[in-house]
Amino acid sequence: MLAVSGPSERLLRPKEVCQRLGISYPTLARWVREGKIRAVRTAGGKYRIPESEVRRIAEGLPISKEVRAVIYARVSPSQRGDLEGQIQYLTQYCSSKGYKVIDVLSDIEIIIQYYTIAMQEQLFEAYPGLKRILGVE
């Protein structure tokens, strides 16, 4: 989730957002996943929508078309020296495509299971709107 609200901006519950915009909850959830509306995740794991986002949607203003990327690099302990190279390669790739890197995640793991379902779920949950995961071998 992106924290796009100002310190005093009101955060709305999904039910109120749906009522204001005249949409169903599944539609709102899909918009959050697709990045069409920005949301904030509370410490308790609940989603809240900044009031400015509701106004933006209600007024028909487009969301930024900026493509954001999260870099994920993972190596085994014997490849520890390759980790920085992977991060540099992925950063250059994102730059060449015009992607804005918003986070870099790295891991040194004893057993590498190539993009496990659990890891993918964690990344998609942590970064709503994430479309796909790219990796380097």
WOURPE-V560893 format. One record per backbone hydrogen bond with DSSP energy under -1.0 kcal/mol. CO is the residue of the C=O (numbers start at 1). NH is the residue of the N-H. If there is no record, write none. Layout:
CO/NH, CO/NH
//
This chain:
2/4, 6/9, 10/51, 12/49, 13/17, 14/18, 15/19, 16/20, 17/21, 18/22, 18/23, 24/28, 25/29, 26/30, 27/31, 28/32, 29/33, 30/34, 31/36, 31/37, 33/129, 40/48, 42/45, 46/42, 48/40, 49/12, 50/53, 50/54, 51/55, 52/56, 53/57, 54/58, 55/59, 56/61, 57/60, 67/100, 69/102, 71/105, 73/107, 75/109, 76/79, 77/80, 79/82, 80/83, 82/86, 83/87, 84/88, 85/89, 86/90, 87/91, 88/92, 89/93, 90/94, 91/95, 92/96, 93/97, 94/99, 100/69, 103/71, 105/73, 107/75, 116/120, 117/121, 118/122, 119/123, 120/124, 121/125, 122/126, 123/127, 127/130
//
